Amino acid sequence: MILVYDTAVERNPKVLKTCRKYLHWTQRSVFHGELSTAQYRALMAALKTTIDQDYDSIVTYTVRSPDMIETSTIGIDLGGPGDII
Amino acid sequence: MILVYDTAVERNPKVLKTCRKYLHWTQRSVFHGELSTAQYRALMAALKTTIDQDYDSIVTYTVRSPDMIETSTIGIDLGGPGDII
């Protein structure tokens, strides 16, 4: 899955901390990782209590299998080894 | 496809302008859209000349068909209607 967030500055550290527990940092406000359904639900539940749902936004993109998605980088690779999804 | 960018502030306006020609804005530094192979190549070529490849980073995630990817939003929907990919 890929997760992107757009949250108020004061909530960013908590959002980052929660995402880091489950996913790898890709760049700026983007994370990626491979999660079980249970882990995905736990992450979403944690984020729902962290963000202000009237102001913040978190979008996730999920595919069933890592080989269904192709990742490509131009410029530098910020998030380290490309073990995407 | 989903495109995320992390570029120097002074190059952001040009990167934004190029991405907007081909994709829909999702949130912050994230775009999404459905592109032909030719359009994808044109976008990548345009971005390669726009960014500094030693400092900036652009990552794309591509799936073959929109129904291979599931999109989910918590909080507010910043980018408008969810015609993802």
Backbone of each chain as nested JSON, in Angstrom:
{
  "chains": [
    {"id": "A", "residues": [
      {"number": 1, "name": "MET", "atoms": {"N": [0.815, -1.186, 0.0], "CA": [0.0, 0.0, 0.0], "C": [0.86, 1.251, 0.0]}},
      {"number": 2, "name": "ILE", "atoms": {"N": [0.282, 2.341, -0.469], "CA": [0.921, 3.649, -0.426], "C": [0.021, 4.544, 0.414]}},
      {"number": 3, "name": "LEU", "atoms": {"N": [0.61, 5.31, 1.309], "CA": [-0.172, 6.216, 2.147], "C": [0.372, 7.627, 1.977]}},
      {"number": 4, "name": "VAL", "atoms": {"N": [-0.515, 8.574, 1.723], "CA": [-0.106, 9.977, 1.662], "C": [-0.938, 10.777, 2.656]}},
      {"number": 5, "name": "TYR", "atoms": {"N": [-0.291, 11.713, 3.339], "CA": [-1.037, 12.485, 4.337], "C": [-0.871, 13.977, 4.108]}},
      {"number": 6, "name": "ASP", "atoms": {"N": [-1.898, 14.716, 4.477], "CA": [-1.862, 16.166, 4.438], "C": [-2.559, 16.626, 5.707]}},
      {"number": 7, "name": "THR", "atoms": {"N": [-1.765, 16.812, 6.744], "CA": [-2.327, 17.107, 8.071], "C": [-1.756, 18.414, 8.597]}},
      {"number": 8, "name": "ALA", "atoms": {"N": [-2.435, 19.012, 9.57], "CA": [-1.958, 20.259, 10.161], "C": [-0.599, 20.039, 10.82]}},
      {"number": 9, "name": "VAL", "atoms": {"N": [0.26, 21.058, 10.724], "CA": [1.648, 20.98, 11.217], "C": [1.726, 20.4, 12.63]}},
      {"number": 10, "name": "GLU", "atoms": {"N": [0.812, 20.81, 13.505], "CA": [0.899, 20.377, 14.906], "C": [0.591, 18.892, 15.084]}},
      {"number": 11, "name": "ARG", "atoms": {"N": [-0.068, 18.303, 14.1], "CA": [-0.369, 16.874, 14.213], "C": [0.608, 15.996, 13.403]}},
      {"number": 12, "name": "ASN", "atoms": {"N": [1.445, 16.624, 12.588], "CA": [2.372, 15.855, 11.759], "C": [3.254, 14.877, 12.537]}},
      {"number": 13, "name": "PRO", "atoms": {"N": [3.872, 15.302, 13.666], "CA": [4.758, 14.359, 14.372], "C": [4.047, 13.083, 14.809]}},
      {"number": 14, "name": "LYS", "atoms": {"N": [2.811, 13.226, 15.27], "CA": [2.067, 12.047, 15.716], "C": [1.672, 11.158, 14.534]}},
      {"number": 15, "name": "VAL", "atoms": {"N": [1.293, 11.777, 13.428], "CA": [0.945, 11.023, 12.219], "C": [2.174, 10.259, 11.71]}},
      {"number": 16, "name": "LEU", "atoms": {"N": [3.313, 10.96, 11.673], "CA": [4.567, 10.334, 11.241], "C": [4.915, 9.133, 12.103]}},
      {"number": 17, "name": "LYS", "atoms": {"N": [4.795, 9.32, 13.419], "CA": [5.151, 8.263, 14.365], "C": [4.257, 7.033, 14.145]}},
      {"number": 18, "name": "THR", "atoms": {"N": [2.968, 7.27, 13.959], "CA": [2.031, 6.162, 13.733], "C": [2.352, 5.447, 12.413]}},
      {"number": 19, "name": "CYS", "atoms": {"N": [2.592, 6.212, 11.355], "CA": [2.884, 5.602, 10.05], "C": [4.18, 4.798, 10.093]}},
      {"number": 20, "name": "ARG", "atoms": {"N": [5.186, 5.327, 10.799], "CA": [6.489, 4.646, 10.871], "C": [6.41, 3.288, 11.551]}},
      {"number": 21, "name": "LYS", "atoms": {"N": [5.407, 3.12, 12.403], "CA": [5.228, 1.836, 13.086], "C": [4.878, 0.725, 12.086]}},
      {"number": 22, "name": "TYR", "atoms": {"N": [4.215, 1.11, 10.991], "CA": [3.675, 0.104, 10.067], "C": [4.311, 0.137, 8.677]}},
      {"number": 23, "name": "LEU", "atoms": {"N": [4.839, 1.3, 8.287], "CA": [5.239, 1.489, 6.89], "C": [6.647, 2.067, 6.774]}},
      {"number": 24, "name": "HIS", "atoms": {"N": [7.179, 2.054, 5.558], "CA": [8.465, 2.672, 5.272], "C": [8.243, 4.069, 4.691]}},
      {"number": 25, "name": "TRP", "atoms": {"N": [9.105, 4.997, 5.068], "CA": [9.014, 6.342, 4.548], "C": [9.526, 6.37, 3.117]}},
      {"number": 26, "name": "THR", "atoms": {"N": [8.769, 6.983, 2.2], "CA": [9.18, 7.084, 0.799], "C": [9.829, 8.436, 0.538]}},
      {"number": 27, "name": "GLN", "atoms": {"N": [9.097, 9.489, 0.834], "CA": [9.569, 10.86, 0.683], "C": [8.534, 11.782, 1.297]}},
      {"number": 28, "name": "ARG", "atoms": {"N": [8.884, 12.974, 1.645], "CA": [8.0, 14.009, 2.165], "C": [6.808, 13.422, 2.947]}},
      {"number": 29, "name": "SER", "atoms": {"N": [5.605, 13.488, 2.432], "CA": [4.427, 13.032, 3.176], "C": [3.919, 11.686, 2.661]}},
      {"number": 30, "name": "VAL", "atoms": {"N": [4.846, 10.834, 2.227], "CA": [4.474, 9.578, 1.566], "C": [5.139, 8.371, 2.243]}},
      {"number": 31, "name": "PHE", "atoms": {"N": [4.347, 7.355, 2.504], "CA": [4.856, 6.094, 3.043], "C": [4.423, 4.943, 2.149]}},
      {"number": 32, "name": "HIS", "atoms": {"N": [5.14, 3.815, 2.241], "CA": [4.703, 2.619, 1.531], "C": [5.019, 1.398, 2.394]}},
      {"number": 33, "name": "GLY", "atoms": {"N": [4.365, 0.313, 2.099], "CA": [4.654, -0.91, 2.841], "C": [3.664, -2.007, 2.523]}},
      {"number": 34, "name": "GLU", "atoms": {"N": [3.993, -3.177, 3.033], "CA": [3.167, -4.353, 2.811], "C": [2.488, -4.684, 4.135]}},
      {"number": 35, "name": "LEU", "atoms": {"N": [1.169, -4.642, 4.186], "CA": [0.454, -4.871, 5.437], "C": [-0.572, -5.986, 5.288]}},
      {"number": 36, "name": "SER", "atoms": {"N": [-0.79, -6.703, 6.385], "CA": [-1.922, -7.627, 6.427], "C": [-3.2, -6.819, 6.618]}},
      {"number": 37, "name": "THR", "atoms": {"N": [-4.334, -7.445, 6.39], "CA": [-5.605, -6.746, 6.594], "C": [-5.728, -6.251, 8.039]}},
      {"number": 38, "name": "ALA", "atoms": {"N": [-5.281, -7.075, 8.992], "CA": [-5.35, -6.695, 10.405], "C": [-4.461, -5.475, 10.691]}},
      {"number": 39, "name": "GLN", "atoms": {"N": [-3.252, -5.496, 10.123], "CA": [-2.346, -4.354, 10.314], "C": [-2.91, -3.093, 9.672]}},
      {"number": 40, "name": "TYR", "atoms": {"N": [-3.496, -3.255, 8.489], "CA": [-4.088, -2.118, 7.787], "C": [-5.197, -1.495, 8.644]}},
      {"number": 41, "name": "ARG", "atoms": {"N": [-6.048, -2.348, 9.201], "CA": [-7.148, -1.851, 10.037], "C": [-6.624, -1.158, 11.284]}},
      {"number": 42, "name": "ALA", "atoms": {"N": [-5.574, -1.73, 11.885], "CA": [-4.994, -1.134, 13.09], "C": [-4.408, 0.244, 12.79]}},
      {"number": 43, "name": "LEU", "atoms": {"N": [-3.721, 0.334, 11.656], "CA": [-3.127, 1.62, 11.257], "C": [-4.209, 2.663, 11.012]}},
      {"number": 44, "name": "MET", "atoms": {"N": [-5.258, 2.272, 10.286], "CA": [-6.348, 3.209, 9.987], "C": [-7.048, 3.665, 11.267]}},
      {"number": 45, "name": "ALA", "atoms": {"N": [-7.243, 2.729, 12.206], "CA": [-7.886, 3.067, 13.479], "C": [-7.024, 4.049, 14.263]}},
      {"number": 46, "name": "ALA", "atoms": {"N": [-5.714, 3.799, 14.27], "CA": [-4.793, 4.686, 14.994], "C": [-4.788, 6.081, 14.37]}},
      {"number": 47, "name": "LEU", "atoms": {"N": [-4.803, 6.138, 13.043], "CA": [-4.763, 7.431, 12.364], "C": [-6.062, 8.207, 12.558]}},
      {"number": 48, "name": "LYS", "atoms": {"N": [-7.169, 7.479, 12.596], "CA": [-8.463, 8.142, 12.783], "C": [-8.53, 8.863, 14.127]}},
      {"number": 49, "name": "THR", "atoms": {"N": [-7.881, 8.306, 15.142], "CA": [-7.889, 8.974, 16.456], "C": [-6.828, 10.07, 16.513]}},
      {"number": 50, "name": "THR", "atoms": {"N": [-5.871, 10.044, 15.591], "CA": [-4.765, 11.011, 15.602], "C": [-5.117, 12.291, 14.857]}},
      {"number": 51, "name": "ILE", "atoms": {"N": [-5.779, 12.148, 13.724], "CA": [-6.039, 13.322, 12.884], "C": [-7.352, 14.002, 13.274]}},
      {"number": 52, "name": "ASP", "atoms": {"N": [-7.503, 15.229, 12.811], "CA": [-8.786, 15.915, 12.896], "C": [-9.462, 15.685, 11.547]}},
      {"number": 53, "name": "GLN", "atoms": {"N": [-10.507, 14.861, 11.543], "CA": [-11.1, 14.438, 10.275], "C": [-11.831, 15.563, 9.544]}},
      {"number": 54, "name": "ASP", "atoms": {"N": [-11.985, 16.712, 10.203], "CA": [-12.6, 17.855, 9.524], "C": [-11.564, 18.712, 8.793]}},
      {"number": 55, "name": "TYR", "atoms": {"N": [-10.29, 18.526, 9.108], "CA": [-9.251, 19.364, 8.512], "C": [-8.172, 18.577, 7.784]}},
      {"number": 56, "name": "ASP", "atoms": {"N": [-7.84, 17.401, 8.322], "CA": [-6.731, 16.635, 7.773], "C": [-7.21, 15.653, 6.715]}},
      {"number": 57, "name": "SER", "atoms": {"N": [-6.257, 15.143, 5.959], "CA": [-6.589, 14.188, 4.913], "C": [-5.516, 13.106, 4.815]}},
      {"number": 58, "name": "ILE", "atoms": {"N": [-5.95, 11.874, 4.789], "CA": [-5.04, 10.75, 4.553], "C": [-5.642, 9.894, 3.452]}},
      {"number": 59, "name": "VAL", "atoms": {"N": [-4.853, 9.627, 2.423], "CA": [-5.327, 8.8, 1.314], "C": [-4.435, 7.565, 1.23]}},
      {"number": 60, "name": "THR", "atoms": {"N": [-5.065, 6.404, 1.081], "CA": [-4.289, 5.178, 0.886], "C": [-4.645, 4.554, -0.458]}},
      {"number": 61, "name": "TYR", "atoms": {"N": [-3.637, 3.955, -1.07], "CA": [-3.804, 3.222, -2.325], "C": [-3.346, 1.796, -2.069]}},
      {"number": 62, "name": "THR", "atoms": {"N": [-4.223, 0.855, -2.313], "CA": [-3.911, -0.525, -1.971], "C": [-4.015, -1.423, -3.192]}},
      {"number": 63, "name": "VAL", "atoms": {"N": [-3.028, -2.283, -3.382], "CA": [-3.111, -3.357, -4.386], "C": [-2.964, -4.681, -3.651]}},
      {"number": 64, "name": "ARG", "atoms": {"N": [-3.499, -5.744, -4.255], "CA": [-3.507, -7.046, -3.593], "C": [-2.124, -7.665, -3.515]}},
      {"number": 65, "name": "SER", "atoms": {"N": [-1.317, -7.406, -4.53], "CA": [-0.011, -8.053, -4.589], "C": [1.043, -7.056, -5.075]}},
      {"number": 66, "name": "PRO", "atoms": {"N": [2.264, -7.124, -4.531], "CA": [3.305, -6.164, -4.923], "C": [3.593, -6.18, -6.427]}},
      {"number": 67, "name": "ASP", "atoms": {"N": [3.403, -7.32, -7.093], "CA": [3.741, -7.343, -8.523], "C": [2.64, -6.751, -9.4]}},
      {"number": 68, "name": "MET", "atoms": {"N": [1.587, -6.23, -8.783], "CA": [0.557, -5.541, -9.558], "C": [0.896, -4.065, -9.757]}},
      {"number": 69, "name": "ILE", "atoms": {"N": [1.948, -3.605, -9.09], "CA": [2.278, -2.185, -9.171], "C": [3.738, -2.016, -9.565]}},
      {"number": 70, "name": "GLU", "atoms": {"N": [3.977, -1.03, -10.42], "CA": [5.34, -0.777, -10.857], "C": [5.787, 0.567, -10.289]}},
      {"number": 71, "name": "THR", "atoms": {"N": [6.969, 0.577, -9.705], "CA": [7.493, 1.798, -9.111], "C": [8.647, 2.322, -9.935]}},
      {"number": 72, "name": "SER", "atoms": {"N": [8.671, 3.62, -10.128], "CA": [9.745, 4.226, -10.903], "C": [10.17, 5.526, -10.234]}},
      {"number": 73, "name": "THR", "atoms": {"N": [11.468, 5.767, -10.179], "CA": [11.977, 6.984, -9.538], "C": [12.801, 7.778, -10.536]}},
      {"number": 74, "name": "ILE", "atoms": {"N": [12.552, 9.098, -10.614], "CA": [13.527, 9.94, -11.311], "C": [14.127, 10.892, -10.298]}},
      {"number": 75, "name": "GLY", "atoms": {"N": [15.412, 11.217, -10.488], "CA": [16.128, 11.97, -9.465], "C": [16.605, 11.015, -8.392]}},
      {"number": 76, "name": "ILE", "atoms": {"N": [16.688, 11.502, -7.164], "CA": [17.268, 10.688, -6.093], "C": [16.215, 9.837, -5.392]}},
      {"number": 77, "name": "ASP", "atoms": {"N": [16.699, 8.751, -4.806], "CA": [15.846, 7.834, -4.069], "C": [15.939, 8.206, -2.588]}},
      {"number": 78, "name": "LEU", "atoms": {"N": [14.919, 8.837, -2.052], "CA": [14.999, 9.351, -0.682], "C": [14.737, 8.303, 0.371]}},
      {"number": 79, "name": "GLY", "atoms": {"N": [13.862, 7.392, 0.07], "CA": [13.384, 6.459, 1.103], "C": [14.213, 5.202, 1.251]}},
      {"number": 80, "name": "GLY", "atoms": {"N": [15.37, 5.147, 0.624], "CA": [16.204, 3.948, 0.731], "C": [15.75, 2.879, -0.23]}},
      {"number": 81, "name": "PRO", "atoms": {"N": [16.213, 1.653, -0.037], "CA": [15.951, 0.55, -0.968], "C": [14.496, 0.479, -1.409]}},
      {"number": 82, "name": "GLY", "atoms": {"N": [14.278, 0.191, -2.677], "CA": [12.949, 0.313, -3.259], "C": [12.052, -0.892, -3.041]}},
      {"number": 83, "name": "ASP", "atoms": {"N": [11.944, -1.337, -1.817], "CA": [11.062, -2.477, -1.54], "C": [9.628, -1.991, -1.435]}},
      {"number": 84, "name": "ILE", "atoms": {"N": [9.142, -1.477, -2.567], "CA": [7.838, -0.792, -2.609], "C": [6.675, -1.763, -2.463]}},
      {"number": 85, "name": "ILE", "atoms": {"N": [5.717, -1.365, -1.664], "CA": [4.478, -2.098, -1.389], "C": [4.698, -3.369, -0.582]}}
    ]},
    {"id": "B", "residues": [
      {"number": 1, "name": "MET", "atoms": {"N": [-2.026, 5.975, -12.543], "CA": [-0.748, 6.139, -11.868], "C": [-0.843, 7.169, -10.746]}},
      {"number": 2, "name": "ILE", "atoms": {"N": [0.055, 7.044, -9.812], "CA": [0.183, 8.014, -8.731], "C": [1.589, 8.597, -8.833]}},
      {"number": 3, "name": "LEU", "atoms": {"N": [1.681, 9.897, -8.689], "CA": [2.984, 10.545, -8.75], "C": [3.198, 11.362, -7.483]}},
      {"number": 4, "name": "VAL", "atoms": {"N": [4.337, 11.192, -6.842], "CA": [4.68, 12.005, -5.671], "C": [6.009, 12.694, -5.934]}},
      {"number": 5, "name": "TYR", "atoms": {"N": [6.115, 13.96, -5.533], "CA": [7.368, 14.675, -5.784], "C": [7.908, 15.296, -4.507]}},
      {"number": 6, "name": "ASP", "atoms": {"N": [9.221, 15.4, -4.463], "CA": [9.904, 16.068, -3.367], "C": [11.028, 16.866, -4.012]}},
      {"number": 7, "name": "THR", "atoms": {"N": [10.714, 18.103, -4.343], "CA": [11.652, 18.929, -5.109], "C": [11.947, 20.22, -4.358]}},
      {"number": 8, "name": "ALA", "atoms": {"N": [13.054, 20.868, -4.709], "CA": [13.429, 22.122, -4.055], "C": [12.338, 23.173, -4.302]}},
      {"number": 9, "name": "VAL", "atoms": {"N": [12.11, 24.015, -3.288], "CA": [11.045, 25.023, -3.311], "C": [11.03, 25.819, -4.617]}},
      {"number": 10, "name": "GLU", "atoms": {"N": [12.218, 26.209, -5.1], "CA": [12.279, 27.066, -6.289], "C": [11.84, 26.336, -7.555]}},
      {"number": 11, "name": "ARG", "atoms": {"N": [11.85, 25.009, -7.528], "CA": [11.422, 24.26, -8.709], "C": [9.98, 23.748, -8.595]}},
      {"number": 12, "name": "ASN", "atoms": {"N": [9.39, 23.886, -7.422], "CA": [8.032, 23.376, -7.218], "C": [7.002, 23.92, -8.215]}},
      {"number": 13, "name": "PRO", "atoms": {"N": [6.972, 25.239, -8.486], "CA": [5.936, 25.754, -9.398], "C": [5.999, 25.105, -10.783]}},
      {"number": 14, "name": "LYS", "atoms": {"N": [7.205, 24.908, -11.287], "CA": [7.365, 24.308, -12.62], "C": [6.954, 22.832, -12.606]}},
      {"number": 15, "name": "VAL", "atoms": {"N": [7.3, 22.129, -11.524], "CA": [6.922, 20.716, -11.389], "C": [5.394, 20.603, -11.32]}},
      {"number": 16, "name": "LEU", "atoms": {"N": [4.784, 21.466, -10.516], "CA": [3.322, 21.493, -10.386], "C": [2.649, 21.727, -11.728]}},
      {"number": 17, "name": "LYS", "atoms": {"N": [3.16, 22.712, -12.452], "CA": [2.579, 23.077, -13.75], "C": [2.653, 21.894, -14.718]}},
      {"number": 18, "name": "THR", "atoms": {"N": [3.792, 21.225, -14.74], "CA": [3.975, 20.074, -15.634], "C": [3.03, 18.933, -15.248]}},
      {"number": 19, "name": "CYS", "atoms": {"N": [2.95, 18.64, -13.948], "CA": [2.085, 17.542, -13.491], "C": [0.617, 17.832, -13.795]}},
      {"number": 20, "name": "ARG", "atoms": {"N": [0.224, 19.102, -13.612], "CA": [-1.186, 19.478, -13.839], "C": [-1.617, 19.294, -15.277]}},
      {"number": 21, "name": "LYS", "atoms": {"N": [-0.664, 19.343, -16.204], "CA": [-0.984, 19.145, -17.618], "C": [-1.494, 17.733, -17.876]}},
      {"number": 22, "name": "TYR", "atoms": {"N": [-1.033, 16.783, -17.057], "CA": [-1.299, 15.368, -17.328], "C": [-2.159, 14.688, -16.257]}},
      {"number": 23, "name": "LEU", "atoms": {"N": [-2.12, 15.211, -15.024], "CA": [-2.699, 14.489, -13.892], "C": [-3.612, 15.368, -13.049]}},
      {"number": 24, "name": "HIS", "atoms": {"N": [-4.362, 14.725, -12.156], "CA": [-5.196, 15.452, -11.192], "C": [-4.461, 15.578, -9.867]}},
      {"number": 25, "name": "TRP", "atoms": {"N": [-4.623, 16.713, -9.231], "CA": [-4.0, 16.923, -7.929], "C": [-4.776, 16.148, -6.865]}},
      {"number": 26, "name": "THR", "atoms": {"N": [-4.064, 15.401, -6.021], "CA": [-4.696, 14.631, -4.951], "C": [-4.625, 15.398, -3.636]}},
      {"number": 27, "name": "GLN", "atoms": {"N": [-3.425, 15.739, -3.24], "CA": [-3.171, 16.515, -2.031], "C": [-1.688, 16.881, -2.008]}},
      {"number": 28, "name": "ARG", "atoms": {"N": [-1.318, 17.862, -1.254], "CA": [0.057, 18.292, -1.059], "C": [0.948, 17.991, -2.281]}},
      {"number": 29, "name": "SER", "atoms": {"N": [1.853, 17.06, -2.207], "CA": [2.801, 16.789, -3.302], "C": [2.432, 15.522, -4.075]}},
      {"number": 30, "name": "VAL", "atoms": {"N": [1.115, 15.279, -4.194], "CA": [0.646, 14.028, -4.78], "C": [-0.338, 14.28, -5.931]}},
      {"number": 31, "name": "PHE", "atoms": {"N": [-0.133, 13.6, -7.033], "CA": [-1.038, 13.651, -8.178], "C": [-1.471, 12.241, -8.552]}},
      {"number": 32, "name": "HIS", "atoms": {"N": [-2.597, 12.135, -9.242], "CA": [-3.001, 10.84, -9.771], "C": [-3.666, 11.048, -11.134]}},
      {"number": 33, "name": "GLY", "atoms": {"N": [-3.733, 10.007, -11.913], "CA": [-4.394, 10.117, -13.201], "C": [-4.198, 8.882, -14.052]}},
      {"number": 34, "name": "GLU", "atoms": {"N": [-4.932, 8.861, -15.149], "CA": [-4.877, 7.739, -16.071], "C": [-4.147, 8.218, -17.324]}},
      {"number": 35, "name": "LEU", "atoms": {"N": [-3.028, 7.609, -17.658], "CA": [-2.234, 8.055, -18.801], "C": [-1.966, 6.908, -19.766]}},
      {"number": 36, "name": "SER", "atoms": {"N": [-1.868, 7.264, -21.05], "CA": [-1.375, 6.299, -22.039], "C": [0.133, 6.182, -21.865]}},
      {"number": 37, "name": "THR", "atoms": {"N": [0.718, 5.163, -22.463], "CA": [2.174, 5.002, -22.388], "C": [2.872, 6.229, -22.965]}},
      {"number": 38, "name": "ALA", "atoms": {"N": [2.339, 6.748, -24.074], "CA": [2.94, 7.927, -24.715], "C": [2.874, 9.142, -23.794]}},
      {"number": 39, "name": "GLN", "atoms": {"N": [1.711, 9.323, -23.147], "CA": [1.563, 10.451, -22.222], "C": [2.503, 10.301, -21.035]}},
      {"number": 40, "name": "TYR", "atoms": {"N": [2.604, 9.071, -20.53], "CA": [3.498, 8.806, -19.399], "C": [4.932, 9.177, -19.763]}},
      {"number": 41, "name": "ARG", "atoms": {"N": [5.367, 8.755, -20.95], "CA": [6.735, 9.049, -21.395], "C": [6.953, 10.547, -21.552]}},
      {"number": 42, "name": "ALA", "atoms": {"N": [5.937, 11.233, -22.101], "CA": [6.055, 12.684, -22.296], "C": [6.171, 13.399, -20.955]}},
      {"number": 43, "name": "LEU", "atoms": {"N": [5.369, 12.957, -19.988], "CA": [5.411, 13.566, -18.651], "C": [6.777, 13.338, -18.008]}},
      {"number": 44, "name": "MET", "atoms": {"N": [7.272, 12.107, -18.069], "CA": [8.563, 11.801, -17.46], "C": [9.689, 12.606, -18.112]}},
      {"number": 45, "name": "ALA", "atoms": {"N": [9.626, 12.73, -19.454], "CA": [10.648, 13.495, -20.173], "C": [10.608, 14.96, -19.749]}},
      {"number": 46, "name": "ALA", "atoms": {"N": [9.393, 15.512, -19.622], "CA": [9.244, 16.912, -19.206], "C": [9.778, 17.107, -17.789]}},
      {"number": 47, "name": "LEU", "atoms": {"N": [9.486, 16.158, -16.9], "CA": [9.927, 16.288, -15.515], "C": [11.444, 16.148, -15.392]}},
      {"number": 48, "name": "LYS", "atoms": {"N": [12.016, 15.292, -16.211], "CA": [13.474, 15.101, -16.166], "C": [14.219, 16.386, -16.506]}},
      {"number": 49, "name": "THR", "atoms": {"N": [13.641, 17.188, -17.41], "CA": [14.307, 18.446, -17.759], "C": [13.978, 19.54, -16.742]}},
      {"number": 50, "name": "THR", "atoms": {"N": [12.931, 19.325, -15.933], "CA": [12.501, 20.338, -14.969], "C": [13.249, 20.219, -13.645]}},
      {"number": 51, "name": "ILE", "atoms": {"N": [13.444, 18.991, -13.19], "CA": [14.042, 18.814, -11.859], "C": [15.567, 18.771, -11.938]}},
      {"number": 52, "name": "ASP", "atoms": {"N": [16.2, 18.937, -10.784], "CA": [17.628, 18.679, -10.648], "C": [17.751, 17.257, -10.123]}},
      {"number": 53, "name": "GLN", "atoms": {"N": [18.195, 16.347, -10.974], "CA": [18.17, 14.925, -10.623], "C": [19.157, 14.556, -9.52]}},
      {"number": 54, "name": "ASP", "atoms": {"N": [20.027, 15.51, -9.134], "CA": [20.934, 15.245, -8.016], "C": [20.321, 15.637, -6.669]}},
      {"number": 55, "name": "TYR", "atoms": {"N": [19.227, 16.398, -6.705], "CA": [18.636, 16.879, -5.456], "C": [17.162, 16.515, -5.303]}},
      {"number": 56, "name": "ASP", "atoms": {"N": [16.453, 16.506, -6.407], "CA": [15.006, 16.297, -6.35], "C": [14.655, 14.823, -6.511]}},
      {"number": 57, "name": "SER", "atoms": {"N": [13.421, 14.514, -6.167], "CA": [12.966, 13.129, -6.276], "C": [11.521, 13.075, -6.736]}},
      {"number": 58, "name": "ILE", "atoms": {"N": [11.257, 12.265, -7.729], "CA": [9.886, 12.024, -8.171], "C": [9.684, 10.515, -8.246]}},
      {"number": 59, "name": "VAL", "atoms": {"N": [8.644, 10.031, -7.585], "CA": [8.358, 8.606, -7.596], "C": [6.984, 8.4, -8.227]}},
      {"number": 60, "name": "THR", "atoms": {"N": [6.887, 7.434, -9.148], "CA": [5.589, 7.102, -9.736], "C": [5.237, 5.649, -9.415]}},
      {"number": 61, "name": "TYR", "atoms": {"N": [3.954, 5.422, -9.205], "CA": [3.425, 4.077, -8.983], "C": [2.397, 3.832, -10.079]}},
      {"number": 62, "name": "THR", "atoms": {"N": [2.596, 2.776, -10.819], "CA": [1.739, 2.528, -11.972], "C": [1.071, 1.161, -11.881]}},
      {"number": 63, "name": "VAL", "atoms": {"N": [-0.218, 1.121, -12.148], "CA": [-0.924, -0.159, -12.299], "C": [-1.534, -0.188, -13.703]}},
      {"number": 64, "name": "ARG", "atoms": {"N": [-1.765, -1.379, -14.213], "CA": [-2.237, -1.52, -15.587], "C": [-3.686, -1.076, -15.765]}},
      {"number": 65, "name": "SER", "atoms": {"N": [-4.482, -1.291, -14.723], "CA": [-5.903, -0.99, -14.837], "C": [-6.395, -0.351, -13.533]}},
      {"number": 66, "name": "PRO", "atoms": {"N": [-7.31, 0.638, -13.636], "CA": [-7.79, 1.317, -12.426], "C": [-8.398, 0.361, -11.396]}},
      {"number": 67, "name": "ASP", "atoms": {"N": [-8.981, -0.76, -11.86], "CA": [-9.625, -1.637, -10.884], "C": [-8.637, -2.553, -10.168]}},
      {"number": 68, "name": "MET", "atoms": {"N": [-7.352, -2.387, -10.44], "CA": [-6.343, -3.141, -9.701], "C": [-5.944, -2.426, -8.412]}},
      {"number": 69, "name": "ILE", "atoms": {"N": [-6.421, -1.208, -8.236], "CA": [-6.006, -0.42, -7.074], "C": [-7.237, 0.093, -6.339]}},
      {"number": 70, "name": "GLU", "atoms": {"N": [-7.165, 0.061, -5.015], "CA": [-8.28, 0.524, -4.206], "C": [-7.849, 1.796, -3.467]}},
      {"number": 71, "name": "THR", "atoms": {"N": [-8.692, 2.817, -3.541], "CA": [-8.365, 4.076, -2.903], "C": [-9.263, 4.293, -1.696]}},
      {"number": 72, "name": "SER", "atoms": {"N": [-8.699, 4.773, -0.625], "CA": [-9.473, 5.029, 0.574], "C": [-9.008, 6.337, 1.203]}},
      {"number": 73, "name": "THR", "atoms": {"N": [-9.966, 7.137, 1.648], "CA": [-9.625, 8.422, 2.256], "C": [-10.157, 8.478, 3.678]}},
      {"number": 74, "name": "ILE", "atoms": {"N": [-9.346, 8.917, 4.634], "CA": [-9.912, 9.288, 5.935], "C": [-9.678, 10.78, 6.124]}},
      {"number": 75, "name": "GLY", "atoms": {"N": [-10.632, 11.425, 6.8], "CA": [-10.599, 12.878, 6.876], "C": [-11.204, 13.454, 5.613]}},
      {"number": 76, "name": "ILE", "atoms": {"N": [-10.729, 14.622, 5.209], "CA": [-11.348, 15.309, 4.08], "C": [-10.727, 14.897, 2.757]}},
      {"number": 77, "name": "ASP", "atoms": {"N": [-11.508, 15.047, 1.696], "CA": [-11.078, 14.737, 0.345], "C": [-10.617, 16.036, -0.292]}},
      {"number": 78, "name": "LEU", "atoms": {"N": [-9.311, 16.221, -0.433], "CA": [-8.778, 17.491, -0.91], "C": [-8.826, 17.635, -2.421]}},
      {"number": 79, "name": "GLY", "atoms": {"N": [-8.642, 16.547, -3.117], "CA": [-8.436, 16.618, -4.568], "C": [-9.718, 16.548, -5.372]}},
      {"number": 80, "name": "GLY", "atoms": {"N": [-10.86, 16.622, -4.72], "CA": [-12.113, 16.524, -5.461], "C": [-12.49, 15.088, -5.716]}},
      {"number": 81, "name": "PRO", "atoms": {"N": [-13.43, 14.857, -6.627], "CA": [-13.984, 13.528, -6.897], "C": [-12.887, 12.473, -7.036]}},
      {"number": 82, "name": "GLY", "atoms": {"N": [-13.146, 11.312, -6.495], "CA": [-12.103, 10.289, -6.396], "C": [-11.91, 9.457, -7.643]}},
      {"number": 83, "name": "ASP", "atoms": {"N": [-11.749, 10.09, -8.766], "CA": [-11.505, 9.342, -10.0], "C": [-10.037, 8.949, -10.073]}},
      {"number": 84, "name": "ILE", "atoms": {"N": [-9.67, 8.096, -9.135], "CA": [-8.266, 7.734, -8.938], "C": [-7.733, 6.852, -10.062]}},
      {"number": 85, "name": "ILE", "atoms": {"N": [-6.492, 7.146, -10.446], "CA": [-5.755, 6.424, -11.513], "C": [-6.305, 6.705, -12.906]}}
    ]}
  ]
}
